[in-house]
Structures are given as C-alpha cells and as structure tokens.
Amino acid sequence: MARGWESKSVEAQQADAADSKNEPKQRLTAEEAARLRQLEGVRLSRKRVLQQLETTRDPRLREMLAAALAELDKKILRLGET
C-alpha cells in the first residue's frame, strides 16, 4: 500500500529534527536573548496593527494605526541593529 502525504510529511519532519540535533547550538548571552524576545514581541505587535489597519474604515483610527506602525518599524530597526 502506498504511503500517504501525511506519513511523508512526518518522515520529513523527523529527518529535519535529526539534522538539527547534529548542528551545534549557538549560545546567546542574556542581553541577546532579551533583545530577541523584545524583537519578536514588536514584530507580533506590528502584525496585529497591520491586520487592524486593513480592516478599519475610520480615517482617524487609520491615521493612529499608521503612526503606530511607523513607530514599530523604528523599534524593529533599532533592535535589529544592536
């Protein structure tokens, strides 16, 4: 009997997991880990603001969301540079 797509996907995931175990993991300092967590939080906030901006019709709210988006983009640039 032929294997289905699902079992092939599981097999590929297991192979990827085995390959990633062989690679040495890079240790992050406490500051680097904190910066990465903060960066991920800002990216999630940006995604949420974009979703709200796409659905809102109120011009004042769109203006406020656009300003928030610009500020989040600045934060992402600052966090990415360090």
PyMOL commands that place a pseudoatom at each C-alpha (Angstrom):
pseudoatom trace, name=CA, resn=MET, resi=1, chain=A, elem=C, hetatm=0, pos=[0.000, 0.000, 0.000]
pseudoatom trace, name=CA, resn=ALA, resi=2, chain=A, elem=C, hetatm=0, pos=[1.322, 3.452, -0.897]
pseudoatom trace, name=CA, resn=ARG, resi=3, chain=A, elem=C, hetatm=0, pos=[2.174, 5.852, 1.865]
pseudoatom trace, name=CA, resn=GLY, resi=4, chain=A, elem=C, hetatm=0, pos=[0.048, 8.959, 2.058]
pseudoatom trace, name=CA, resn=TRP, resi=5, chain=A, elem=C, hetatm=0, pos=[1.198, 12.567, 2.118]
pseudoatom trace, name=CA, resn=GLU, resi=6, chain=A, elem=C, hetatm=0, pos=[0.783, 12.703, 5.856]
pseudoatom trace, name=CA, resn=SER, resi=7, chain=A, elem=C, hetatm=0, pos=[3.302, 9.965, 6.575]
pseudoatom trace, name=CA, resn=LYS, resi=8, chain=A, elem=C, hetatm=0, pos=[5.790, 11.523, 4.172]
pseudoatom trace, name=CA, resn=SER, resi=9, chain=A, elem=C, hetatm=0, pos=[5.437, 14.821, 5.960]
pseudoatom trace, name=CA, resn=VAL, resi=10, chain=A, elem=C, hetatm=0, pos=[6.064, 13.164, 9.320]
pseudoatom trace, name=CA, resn=GLU, resi=11, chain=A, elem=C, hetatm=0, pos=[9.095, 11.398, 7.898]
pseudoatom trace, name=CA, resn=ALA, resi=12, chain=A, elem=C, hetatm=0, pos=[10.474, 14.693, 6.572]
pseudoatom trace, name=CA, resn=GLN, resi=13, chain=A, elem=C, hetatm=0, pos=[9.904, 16.382, 9.932]
pseudoatom trace, name=CA, resn=GLN, resi=14, chain=A, elem=C, hetatm=0, pos=[11.727, 13.600, 11.726]
pseudoatom trace, name=CA, resn=ALA, resi=15, chain=A, elem=C, hetatm=0, pos=[14.653, 13.853, 9.300]
pseudoatom trace, name=CA, resn=ASP, resi=16, chain=A, elem=C, hetatm=0, pos=[14.817, 17.629, 9.817]
pseudoatom trace, name=CA, resn=ALA, resi=17, chain=A, elem=C, hetatm=0, pos=[14.770, 17.177, 13.587]
pseudoatom trace, name=CA, resn=ALA, resi=18, chain=A, elem=C, hetatm=0, pos=[17.599, 14.641, 13.397]
pseudoatom trace, name=CA, resn=ASP, resi=19, chain=A, elem=C, hetatm=0, pos=[19.648, 17.001, 11.212]
pseudoatom trace, name=CA, resn=SER, resi=20, chain=A, elem=C, hetatm=0, pos=[19.122, 19.930, 13.572]
pseudoatom trace, name=CA, resn=LYS, resi=21, chain=A, elem=C, hetatm=0, pos=[20.312, 17.845, 16.540]
pseudoatom trace, name=CA, resn=ASN, resi=22, chain=A, elem=C, hetatm=0, pos=[23.665, 17.353, 14.824]
pseudoatom trace, name=CA, resn=GLU, resi=23, chain=A, elem=C, hetatm=0, pos=[24.238, 21.085, 14.424]
pseudoatom trace, name=CA, resn=PRO, resi=24, chain=A, elem=C, hetatm=0, pos=[25.902, 22.806, 17.376]
pseudoatom trace, name=CA, resn=LYS, resi=25, chain=A, elem=C, hetatm=0, pos=[23.584, 25.307, 19.032]
pseudoatom trace, name=CA, resn=GLN, resi=26, chain=A, elem=C, hetatm=0, pos=[24.771, 28.842, 19.425]
pseudoatom trace, name=CA, resn=ARG, resi=27, chain=A, elem=C, hetatm=0, pos=[24.652, 30.099, 22.999]
pseudoatom trace, name=CA, resn=LEU, resi=28, chain=A, elem=C, hetatm=0, pos=[23.116, 33.528, 23.466]
pseudoatom trace, name=CA, resn=THR, resi=29, chain=A, elem=C, hetatm=0, pos=[24.013, 35.937, 26.201]
pseudoatom trace, name=CA, resn=ALA, resi=30, chain=A, elem=C, hetatm=0, pos=[21.253, 37.153, 28.474]
pseudoatom trace, name=CA, resn=GLU, resi=31, chain=A, elem=C, hetatm=0, pos=[21.208, 40.504, 26.661]
pseudoatom trace, name=CA, resn=GLU, resi=32, chain=A, elem=C, hetatm=0, pos=[20.949, 38.867, 23.242]
pseudoatom trace, name=CA, resn=ALA, resi=33, chain=A, elem=C, hetatm=0, pos=[18.119, 36.596, 24.381]
pseudoatom trace, name=CA, resn=ALA, resi=34, chain=A, elem=C, hetatm=0, pos=[16.246, 39.560, 25.875]
pseudoatom trace, name=CA, resn=ARG, resi=35, chain=A, elem=C, hetatm=0, pos=[16.722, 41.569, 22.675]
pseudoatom trace, name=CA, resn=LEU, resi=36, chain=A, elem=C, hetatm=0, pos=[15.426, 38.683, 20.553]
pseudoatom trace, name=CA, resn=ARG, resi=37, chain=A, elem=C, hetatm=0, pos=[12.362, 38.282, 22.787]
pseudoatom trace, name=CA, resn=GLN, resi=38, chain=A, elem=C, hetatm=0, pos=[11.688, 42.001, 22.588]
pseudoatom trace, name=CA, resn=LEU, resi=39, chain=A, elem=C, hetatm=0, pos=[12.155, 41.990, 18.812]
pseudoatom trace, name=CA, resn=GLU, resi=40, chain=A, elem=C, hetatm=0, pos=[9.700, 39.117, 18.438]
pseudoatom trace, name=CA, resn=GLY, resi=41, chain=A, elem=C, hetatm=0, pos=[7.170, 40.957, 20.596]
pseudoatom trace, name=CA, resn=VAL, resi=42, chain=A, elem=C, hetatm=0, pos=[7.465, 44.094, 18.478]
pseudoatom trace, name=CA, resn=ARG, resi=43, chain=A, elem=C, hetatm=0, pos=[7.071, 42.049, 15.285]
pseudoatom trace, name=CA, resn=LEU, resi=44, chain=A, elem=C, hetatm=0, pos=[3.899, 40.466, 16.664]
pseudoatom trace, name=CA, resn=SER, resi=45, chain=A, elem=C, hetatm=0, pos=[2.565, 43.906, 17.584]
pseudoatom trace, name=CA, resn=ARG, resi=46, chain=A, elem=C, hetatm=0, pos=[3.348, 45.134, 14.073]
pseudoatom trace, name=CA, resn=LYS, resi=47, chain=A, elem=C, hetatm=0, pos=[1.454, 42.211, 12.587]
pseudoatom trace, name=CA, resn=ARG, resi=48, chain=A, elem=C, hetatm=0, pos=[-1.579, 42.955, 14.762]
pseudoatom trace, name=CA, resn=VAL, resi=49, chain=A, elem=C, hetatm=0, pos=[-1.516, 46.664, 13.841]
pseudoatom trace, name=CA, resn=LEU, resi=50, chain=A, elem=C, hetatm=0, pos=[-1.324, 45.755, 10.145]
pseudoatom trace, name=CA, resn=GLN, resi=51, chain=A, elem=C, hetatm=0, pos=[-4.349, 43.488, 10.489]
pseudoatom trace, name=CA, resn=GLN, resi=52, chain=A, elem=C, hetatm=0, pos=[-6.300, 46.253, 12.206]
pseudoatom trace, name=CA, resn=LEU, resi=53, chain=A, elem=C, hetatm=0, pos=[-5.222, 48.768, 9.575]
pseudoatom trace, name=CA, resn=GLU, resi=54, chain=A, elem=C, hetatm=0, pos=[-6.501, 46.508, 6.801]
pseudoatom trace, name=CA, resn=THR, resi=55, chain=A, elem=C, hetatm=0, pos=[-9.954, 46.169, 8.343]
pseudoatom trace, name=CA, resn=THR, resi=56, chain=A, elem=C, hetatm=0, pos=[-10.714, 49.630, 9.727]
pseudoatom trace, name=CA, resn=ARG, resi=57, chain=A, elem=C, hetatm=0, pos=[-12.595, 52.294, 7.791]
pseudoatom trace, name=CA, resn=ASP, resi=58, chain=A, elem=C, hetatm=0, pos=[-12.417, 55.161, 10.291]
pseudoatom trace, name=CA, resn=PRO, resi=59, chain=A, elem=C, hetatm=0, pos=[-9.897, 57.735, 8.968]
pseudoatom trace, name=CA, resn=ARG, resi=60, chain=A, elem=C, hetatm=0, pos=[-8.827, 58.866, 12.446]
pseudoatom trace, name=CA, resn=LEU, resi=61, chain=A, elem=C, hetatm=0, pos=[-8.186, 55.310, 13.565]
pseudoatom trace, name=CA, resn=ARG, resi=62, chain=A, elem=C, hetatm=0, pos=[-6.293, 54.578, 10.324]
pseudoatom trace, name=CA, resn=GLU, resi=63, chain=A, elem=C, hetatm=0, pos=[-4.091, 57.621, 10.992]
pseudoatom trace, name=CA, resn=MET, resi=64, chain=A, elem=C, hetatm=0, pos=[-3.398, 56.461, 14.539]
pseudoatom trace, name=CA, resn=LEU, resi=65, chain=A, elem=C, hetatm=0, pos=[-2.603, 52.923, 13.368]
pseudoatom trace, name=CA, resn=ALA, resi=66, chain=A, elem=C, hetatm=0, pos=[-0.293, 54.231, 10.630]
pseudoatom trace, name=CA, resn=ALA, resi=67, chain=A, elem=C, hetatm=0, pos=[1.619, 56.250, 13.238]
pseudoatom trace, name=CA, resn=ALA, resi=68, chain=A, elem=C, hetatm=0, pos=[1.850, 53.193, 15.484]
pseudoatom trace, name=CA, resn=LEU, resi=69, chain=A, elem=C, hetatm=0, pos=[3.100, 51.128, 12.550]
pseudoatom trace, name=CA, resn=ALA, resi=70, chain=A, elem=C, hetatm=0, pos=[5.818, 53.688, 11.789]
pseudoatom trace, name=CA, resn=GLU, resi=71, chain=A, elem=C, hetatm=0, pos=[6.914, 53.656, 15.433]
pseudoatom trace, name=CA, resn=LEU, resi=72, chain=A, elem=C, hetatm=0, pos=[7.033, 49.847, 15.499]
pseudoatom trace, name=CA, resn=ASP, resi=73, chain=A, elem=C, hetatm=0, pos=[9.138, 49.860, 12.324]
pseudoatom trace, name=CA, resn=LYS, resi=74, chain=A, elem=C, hetatm=0, pos=[11.602, 52.216, 14.007]
pseudoatom trace, name=CA, resn=LYS, resi=75, chain=A, elem=C, hetatm=0, pos=[11.803, 49.914, 17.032]
pseudoatom trace, name=CA, resn=ILE, resi=76, chain=A, elem=C, hetatm=0, pos=[12.429, 46.907, 14.786]
pseudoatom trace, name=CA, resn=LEU, resi=77, chain=A, elem=C, hetatm=0, pos=[15.278, 48.758, 13.085]
pseudoatom trace, name=CA, resn=ARG, resi=78, chain=A, elem=C, hetatm=0, pos=[16.805, 49.762, 16.431]
pseudoatom trace, name=CA, resn=LEU, resi=79, chain=A, elem=C, hetatm=0, pos=[16.553, 46.259, 17.848]
pseudoatom trace, name=CA, resn=GLY, resi=80, chain=A, elem=C, hetatm=0, pos=[17.916, 44.699, 14.671]
pseudoatom trace, name=CA, resn=GLU, resi=81, chain=A, elem=C, hetatm=0, pos=[20.996, 46.932, 14.594]
pseudoatom trace, name=CA, resn=THR, resi=82, chain=A, elem=C, hetatm=0, pos=[22.339, 46.003, 18.020]
for i in range(1, 82): cmd.bond("trace and resi %d" % i, "trace and resi %d" % (i + 1))
show_as sticks, trace
zoom trace
